[in-house]
Amino acid sequence: MNQDRRQFSKTTLLAGATLASGATLASGATLLLADDEPKKRIRTGVIGCGSVSNQYMPILTRSPFVDVVSLCDIRPERARGQAAKYKIANHYPNIDAMLAGEPFDFLVDLTDMQEHEKINRRGLEAGKHIWSEKPIANTLAAGQELLQLAKNKNIRLWGAPITVHSPQFAFMAKSLARGDLGRVAAAHAHYGHEGPSWSSFFYEKGGGSLPDLAVYNLTSLTGLLGPVKQVSAMLSVVTPERDIREKGKIQVVAEDNAMLLLDHGAGLVSHVQSGFNYFNVHGHDGSGEKRHTIEIVGNRGYMGMVGYDWAPLGVEMATHDSPKLTLHATDADGYVWQLGAALAAECLATGRELLVTPEQALHVLEIITAARESSATGKRIALSSTFRWPLFT
Ligand SMILES: NC(=O)c1ccc[n+]([C@@H]2O[C@H](COP(=O)([O-])OP(=O)(O)OC[C@H]3O[C@@H](n4cnc5c(N)ncnc54)[C@H](O)[C@@H]3O)[C@@H](O)[C@H]2O)c1
C-alpha cells in the first residue's frame, strides 16, 4: 500500500452515504490499493495563486485523480512562486496565456470573488470543466447562463462550498428526514470573524460577508431545511474604513454585517447572521470553535452543530424520547472544506457524482442577491430558483 494514497483516500472518505437519487457519493469509500491504479488523472489548471491556493494545492497535488499542469495569476510572481513550491511545470500571467499554453481539461478558479463569473465563462467557452470558489457568478441569471453553457457543451461546473459533504451534515440531514425533531419550526446559523486584511475585494462591490461567509451557513441550511421561498434582510457596514496589506486604507462598500430571515415554506423560518466584525476567543481556528453555529429546533427535539459547518466537530441532540443533550458524529471521516476541487476531479475521473450541485450553489447566490435587494428596498423578496432536495432520505 502506498502510504500517500492511503492518506489521500482517507481524506476523501465522505460518509459513503446514499443519495436521495440512489447514486453513491464521490468518495474514497474503498481505499485505493497499490494495484488499484486510478484509470485517469484529470489535467488541471489552477487560476488564482493567493491565500486559498495554499489550502487547495496540497490536496490537489496529492490526489490520485489530479495532475496539476499549470498555474496562473495576474500577479505573475505568485504563479511563479506557487509553481516552484508545488513543482508545477507551467505558469502563466493571465487566462489567455494559460488557455493557449499547456493543454488541460479542468480549471480550478481561486481568484477574487468578483472575477469568477468572467473567468468561469472563459473556461467554459474553452471547453474546460470548472470548479469555482464562491460565488460561481455575480447574479443568478449569469450563473444560470454559465450552467446552461456547461450543459450545452457536455462539461461540468461546480462551486464551493461543500459543507453538505461533512458527516455532521449527513447526521443532521438523516435525523431530520427520520423526523427526530418532530415538526421543525426554526433554525439559527452564524459565522463571522474580524475580516480579511490581505485583499480589498472582500470589501468592494460584489464582495461582502454574504458571499464570503454567509454562503457556508446558507448552503448548510438550504441543504438541511430545503430551498427558500422568500428572503428578508438587513445589511450594514459597521467598519467603513479598513487597512489592507500593501494597499493601506480603503473604503468599505459591501456589507460587513448581515442578518437574513429565510422562509423555507410550511411555517419553517431560519435566520443567518454573518459579518466581518465578530470577535472570537479562538480567532478563526476551526478546531477552537466549540459553540453551536447551527441550531435547529422542532416540537419534539433540538440539534446543534458543534463548531463551524466548514469544519464541524460533532452534533448535539436532545429529543422528547431522549432528553439528555448527547454528542454524535464526532469523526470528520476525511472531510475537510478544501476538498471540493479534488472531489470534482474524482467525479470527472470515475463518473461518480457529488452531493453538492451547481443548482444549489445558484440558489444560494439568489438568496444573497435577494438579501441585498431586501435590505435596500425594505421589502421581502420572493425567489425563483430551486434545487433537488432532500439530499438524504
Ligand atoms: N483565503 C481563504 O482562506 C479562503 C477560504 C475559503 C474560500 N476563499 C475564497 O477563495 C477566493 C480567493 O480568495 P483568497 O483569499 O485566496 O484571495 P487572494 O486575494 O489571496 O487571492 C486571489 C488571487 O487571484 C488573483 N487574481 C485576481 N483576478 C485574477 C484574474 N483575472 N486572473 C488571474 N488571477 C487573478 C489575484 O492576483 C490573487 O493572487 C475567494 O472567492 C474567497 O472567498 C478564500
Ligand as a Chemical Component Dictionary entry (heavy atoms), coordinates in Angstrom:
data_LIG
# 
_chem_comp.id                   LIG 
_chem_comp.type                 NON-POLYMER 
_chem_comp.pdbx_formal_charge   0 
_chem_comp.three_letter_code    LIG 
# 
loop_
_chem_comp_atom.comp_id 
_chem_comp_atom.atom_id 
_chem_comp_atom.alt_atom_id 
_chem_comp_atom.type_symbol 
_chem_comp_atom.charge 
_chem_comp_atom.model_Cartn_x 
_chem_comp_atom.model_Cartn_y 
_chem_comp_atom.model_Cartn_z 
_chem_comp_atom.pdbx_ordinal 
LIG N1  N1  N 0  -8.354  32.776 1.888   1  
LIG C1  C1  C 0  -9.107  31.824 2.391   2  
LIG O1  O1  O 0  -8.824  31.236 3.454   3  
LIG C2  C2  C 0  -10.363 31.390 1.674   4  
LIG C3  C3  C 0  -11.102 30.337 2.208   5  
LIG C4  C4  C 0  -12.219 29.873 1.515   6  
LIG C5  C5  C 0  -12.572 30.468 0.329   7  
LIG N2  N2  N 1  -11.850 31.538 -0.171  8  
LIG C6  C6  C 0  -12.277 32.125 -1.440  9  
LIG O2  O2  O 0  -11.206 31.979 -2.375  10 
LIG C7  C7  C 0  -11.221 33.044 -3.325  11 
LIG C8  C8  C 0  -9.859  33.723 -3.318  12 
LIG O3  O3  O 0  -9.611  34.236 -2.014  13 
LIG P1  P1  P 0  -8.150  34.484 -1.466  14 
LIG O4  O4  O 0  -8.290  34.723 -0.009  15 
LIG O5  O5  O -1 -7.241  33.420 -1.948  16 
LIG O6  O6  O 0  -7.802  35.866 -2.183  17 
LIG P2  P2  P 0  -6.355  36.407 -2.586  18 
LIG O7  O7  O 0  -6.507  37.852 -2.864  19 
LIG O8  O8  O 0  -5.363  35.979 -1.566  20 
LIG O9  O9  O 0  -6.055  35.600 -3.932  21 
LIG C9  C9  C 0  -6.733  35.835 -5.144  22 
LIG C10 C10 C 0  -5.710  35.744 -6.253  23 
LIG O10 O10 O 0  -6.381  35.784 -7.511  24 
LIG C11 C11 C 0  -5.585  36.571 -8.387  25 
LIG N3  N3  N 0  -6.446  37.070 -9.468  26 
LIG C12 C12 C 0  -7.430  38.004 -9.388  27 
LIG N4  N4  N 0  -8.002  38.190 -10.586 28 
LIG C13 C13 C 0  -7.358  37.354 -11.447 29 
LIG C14 C14 C 0  -7.512  37.093 -12.823 30 
LIG N5  N5  N 0  -8.430  37.728 -13.566 31 
LIG N6  N6  N 0  -6.679  36.172 -13.389 32 
LIG C15 C15 C 0  -5.746  35.520 -12.663 33 
LIG N7  N7  N 0  -5.570  35.738 -11.342 34 
LIG C16 C16 C 0  -6.372  36.638 -10.736 35 
LIG C17 C17 C 0  -5.015  37.663 -7.501  36 
LIG O11 O11 O 0  -3.886  38.293 -8.084  37 
LIG C18 C18 C 0  -4.704  36.904 -6.229  38 
LIG O12 O12 O 0  -3.385  36.406 -6.220  39 
LIG C19 C19 C 0  -12.367 33.958 -2.906  40 
LIG O13 O13 O 0  -13.522 33.579 -3.616  41 
LIG C20 C20 C 0  -12.561 33.634 -1.427  42 
LIG O14 O14 O 0  -13.888 33.895 -1.000  43 
LIG C21 C21 C 0  -10.747 32.006 0.480   44 
# 
loop_
_chem_comp_bond.comp_id 
_chem_comp_bond.atom_id_1 
_chem_comp_bond.atom_id_2 
_chem_comp_bond.value_order 
_chem_comp_bond.pdbx_ordinal 
LIG N1  C1  SING 1  
LIG C1  O1  DOUB 2  
LIG C1  C2  SING 3  
LIG C2  C3  SING 4  
LIG C2  C21 DOUB 5  
LIG C3  C4  DOUB 6  
LIG C4  C5  SING 7  
LIG C5  N2  DOUB 8  
LIG N2  C6  SING 9  
LIG N2  C21 SING 10 
LIG C6  O2  SING 11 
LIG C6  C20 SING 12 
LIG O2  C7  SING 13 
LIG C7  C8  SING 14 
LIG C7  C19 SING 15 
LIG C8  O3  SING 16 
LIG O3  P1  SING 17 
LIG P1  O4  DOUB 18 
LIG P1  O5  SING 19 
LIG P1  O6  SING 20 
LIG O6  P2  SING 21 
LIG P2  O7  DOUB 22 
LIG P2  O8  SING 23 
LIG P2  O9  SING 24 
LIG O9  C9  SING 25 
LIG C9  C10 SING 26 
LIG C10 O10 SING 27 
LIG C10 C18 SING 28 
LIG O10 C11 SING 29 
LIG C11 N3  SING 30 
LIG C11 C17 SING 31 
LIG N3  C12 SING 32 
LIG N3  C16 SING 33 
LIG C12 N4  DOUB 34 
LIG N4  C13 SING 35 
LIG C13 C14 SING 36 
LIG C13 C16 DOUB 37 
LIG C14 N5  SING 38 
LIG C14 N6  DOUB 39 
LIG N6  C15 SING 40 
LIG C15 N7  DOUB 41 
LIG N7  C16 SING 42 
LIG C17 O11 SING 43 
LIG C17 C18 SING 44 
LIG C18 O12 SING 45 
LIG C19 O13 SING 46 
LIG C19 C20 SING 47 
LIG C20 O14 SING 48 
# 
